[in-house]
């Protein structure tokens, strides 16, 4: 009998034991198989654990001048690029922060 297979020779998930017939996708690894349902469960667990750590407030985001100072340590010259990048990074994080906590859907009308 093949490793990761049942009595009938069907491949099965090494984590939950479901056969390839019972799931949408079965991903093979070196000597193991994992189904799409177990992958989804793992992603939910990781997202839940990281969610607490990723909660960064707007006050924690470095200002463009601070970002520029960090870039100055690694990049020689390119002053306009560093300035543009610093502002873009800051604005990116501001937009991400502004989008948090909004569960309502946007409704568009013509």
N, C-alpha and C positions, 0 to 999 in steps of 0.2 A: 504494500500500500504506500502511496506517495505521501510525503510529509505535507500536512495542511490539507489533506483530503479525507473524506468520510469513507465508509465501507463500500460505497458504490463508485468510488473514484472521483467524486465531484469535489472541486476545490471548496474550502470553507475558510471563513474569517478566523484568524488565530486568536482574536479577542472575544468575540461574542459567539462564535461557532456556527453562524448562519452560512448556508451553502451559497454558491454563486447564483443559484436559481432564485434565492430568497432576497437578494439585494440587487441594486442597480449596477454597482461597479465594485469590482474586487481588485485591489492594487497589490501586486506581488513585490515582496522584498526578498532579501537573501534568507531563504528558509521560512519566511512568514508571509501571511496575507492579511490585509486589512480592508474592510468593506467601507463604503461611502458613509454609512450610518455611524460607524465608530470614528471615522475621520471627523465627521460633523460634531460628534460629542466631544472629541478632543479639542477641536477649535473653540467650542463654547466654553469649556473648562479653562483653556488658556486665556481667552478674551476676558472672562470673568476675573481671573486672578490678576491679569495685567491692567484691567480697567481701574483698579484702585491706585495702582502705581502711576498711571499715565495722567491722572487728574491734575493738570497744571493750570494754575490760575493766570490771569492776564498780567498780574503784578510780577509773576515769575519769569515772564518772557523778557529776554534781554533787549534793550533799546537798540536801534540801528547803530548808534555810536559804539556801543559795547561790542556788537557783532563785528563792526569794522575793525576795532582794535584787535580782536581775535584773528581776523583775516590778515591783518598787517603782520602778525607773527609768522604767517605761513606763505604769504604771497608778496613778491617784490614788485613794486610798480602797480600797474593796472588800477589806478586810483578810481577812475569812473566806474569800472566794472565792480570793484569792491563796494563802492557807494550804492550802486544799483542793486547788487545782490543783498546787501545789508537791509535795505528798505524792503525789498521783495520778500525776504525771509520773515522779517517782522510782520509785514502785512499778511503773509500766509498764515502765521500762527494766530494773528488777530481774527482772521476770518474763520479759522477752525474753532477758536474759542467762542465766537459769536454764534456759531451754529449749534453749540452744545446746549442741551436742555430744551430744544424746540422739538416737540413731538407732533405738532400739528402739521398737516399736509398743506402745501401751497396749492391754491386753486386759481387757475387762470381762466379768464373769460374774454370773449371777443367783443 
